[in-house]
Every structure is written in C-alpha cells, then in structure tokens.
Amino acid sequence: MAELADGRQCLPVGAAPPGFRRAVEDALAVRQIRLRLVYDDPVLDPWGLLRREAELPRAEERLPSGVWWVDGVEAARAEAWSEVARTLGEAMRHDAPHRRALMVVPLPPGGSPVTGLDLAWLHAEPLDRVDLEVAARYAVTAAECHGTLARLRVELSVEMASARLPATRALDTLDHWMGAPDDALCDPVRFLCHARADGAEPTLAEFDLWRIHHAVLLDAIERERLVIVRANRGRWRIPYDIPENEGRPAKRVRAAELLELKHLCLQLRQSGEPLHSPLLSRLQMLREMRNALSHLEPASIAEVSALQVGTARVGSAATRPSGA
C-alpha cells in the first residue's frame, strides 16, 4: 500500500497468503480508490488486453487512473507484463501519484527482473514466528481479552501454529487455537482432541501442554509474588536467615524481593496470621501451583482462573489491622 500511495507499479513475486488481494482491495476502498481486476489471457498481447478491459478504442489513449490488478500471470508471460509495468511507470512519472494508472501484477518466482522508474519489486517473505505472535496479539486485543488466560492462549496458539511454518496453513492453525475453548488450554485430554480437529497428533500432549504452562504461568506467579511483597513491605523480617537444609548452605536474605513463597508463608504464620486470611491463602495457592509446575504438571482451568483474579483486593485486605 505504501508503494501504491507513492505511485509505483508493483510486481509482487512469490506465493501470496490467502486473502491478499481482498486485503489490498479493502485498503484501497478506504482511500476511495477502485481496484480493477484483469485476468491474463495468453492469446492476447498484454497491451491489447488492457485496452480491451479499459474500453479504449485507440492505442494512443491512456489507461484511466486507479489500480489495475492482473491475476493469473504464468512464468512464460512474466517478462511481458513486467515490461508493460515499466513502460507505464515511465510514461506517467510526471503525473501526480493519484492521477496515475498503477498496476499490481503478482508473478511466479524466477525470471529476470525488469528495471525502471517507479517500479517496485515486492518479494513475499515466508512466514515466521514473529508474524504469528503479532497476529495472535492483534486477535486478543480486538477481542479485548486480558490477563493470564489470554497470555496462555496466545503462547499456546503460536506454539501449535509454529509447527506448520513457513506455510500459510500456519495462519489457519493459529485461528483454530485462538478460538479454542478454555478447558482445551488446560486439560490434556481436551487439548489432544482440539489438536486432532486441526489434523495434528501430538505424541506427548501432556508434556507439550506443560511446557507452555511452565513458560507462561511461572512468569505470572513470579509477577504476583513481587506485587504481594511490595504491597506488604512492612510485614517481612529483613535480613532473614535461611537455615541449612538438605545439603544447601545457610543463606542470609537482605532484600524482601528475594524471599521465596515458602519463606513468605512461614513468616506470616510465625507472626500469627490467621490460617484462612486472604493473604496467606493466596500465597499458599501460588506456592502449590508453582510446585506442581516444577513437577511437570500442567495447571487446571480452575487454577488458571484463580491466578487471573489479581492481587489488588488481597493486598488491600492484608494490610488492614488483624482486629479489623
């Protein structure tokens, strides 16, 4: 679109993703520019085909302004259409971009590129993981999805679609997983069923699911641990001496941010925190989920939903006096 807006003739080379022409047509329609679709006819001279489609009786008449999309150009006709684009670009180089007749001629790979003024060769790059990540994040933003479950959905969808790269089939797989039910993101059996519906057959479905949970949920747990530590800074004993345990040497912790979940729970219990206080319950839940993930167990949808609740309410309740 940037090349067309600058008034250049565009020759995309390589396999375009599904819907490419429609996307360009929609983008032009927003700018109130018409796209005229022409199908190549090997029997006709390219110039003669264009004049017929534009209903120009005389050869010296210029093509009307706008964008002309020539589809179905085979390798044997690629050079002829490239020459048409070069000639058209040079003939209209003194016109304002919006007054030019611009051509988009998708070409098969190979062949010698024709050089010329205002001629843009656009080579289709194969899809990579970054493309999938961008598409997935746009999808959750458009759907206004937020939180841990949305991050888990994005990571799982990108991971499953990456197996089909660089083929454009990866985009279909991405859509398949972005629309997966919530329990398919957490339950190994439902995960396997949803994978089979897309034609995949993970041999280690539970392990594949755990790897994604481990990457996403451990990060979420760590973020929440830091939020709790900083929201309740006056409640922790620092420095804190961790005794020798199972061959691990004794250690002195000098910053509250370095206290592990088990140390936070232990300090609260030693200070007389009620066993069912929101803060202690939350820390226990985080600790149990982290331990399960460390032992190769994916989290359940209930645990992911609980993790997504957030800590603002817990932190504010925890800072009230115990007699309140």
Steps between C-alpha positions, in 0.01 A plus 500: 500500500790736570641435151161561336449819699837621364383427145718195426415203282509189723625157398459262798701180455419169671201333659273752672302399811128429466293818483790719389316661205187555709707671770653737243158564348353587842792731578453679167125531559569687824696750290215508242720344234353240269680174427437361151558126470638361172570132425789433267419344164805333338342545157495880521781754511513656852441850365209377289349327804523820706346714225215253466430499873520883513283531186758716321440494124829668407847381599621852583240555773629476856372255758264657755646572843455247776648162580498216247554152649608242241444148628600162362832602342709189426879484479496518117318837515684648799756694294236646267288629789808633679582700188145639491536616862838662423367681192190619687709625791731703277211643296327633811797604713411872465141447620396529863478155663122516533465569126706203384382163374674260736546129446532214748620190317566198728771292333631148560855463640790512255567701190708811443369814671435795273640831624331832459378820662229467765511121480483308829594133527332359811631159604274293725694394808411168663302515822694476824417485870499877538217523244296253705567685826389831348184343356413334832548818700286698257230233540490521881508879488206508259309259724597707809645190670734567789676322781673167550253295297545729198881473526470122525275493192743711297805293594328168440352612166834630374679183613255271321494712184880521487514130414347585159738782409586636248180389322202735518307206650657619825255793503205260489649304789548824692131587454404146602680531835408864562136382494558198722274453807665592828523142627696397187772738620539311827367143482735257317209288367310801359829643374565180302144496360531860381839424341352204311220721368773701324665190359783489755593202716730602789672188631568667836190714544531533878868591477438752220224662705719510812785674315270787405350520850849501650607792279188714555380419851834505682549853369149598621567347843828686533337830403234453766757401764675832446172693516415340835848555642500869410139562608574355846860611541471578871399142586821321400803443723813618320775388519367145515722198569412180315644202688698220338263248341567172314858590423420855397716752692351757733412827330422853610234685295551878512214615270131417537475447122728194539271319744358182347132411530564245775694759702217752462245242622725398790553858616126571493420188705773585751356851537157359591323552167164313503517181294209607281608861444474607133871582482624170642249301293616678186865434569426134572311468172789656307748270672299185425455596136870576460598169661263307272645672192849416623394133506384495134129544575294745290256722690124448490260761363385568857859574607563725199174684568601545865841631395331752272300657785786738589645620826363852554209377712722257692766762566255759630332245727834379631618844610203557731563452875433142617215617723316684223 
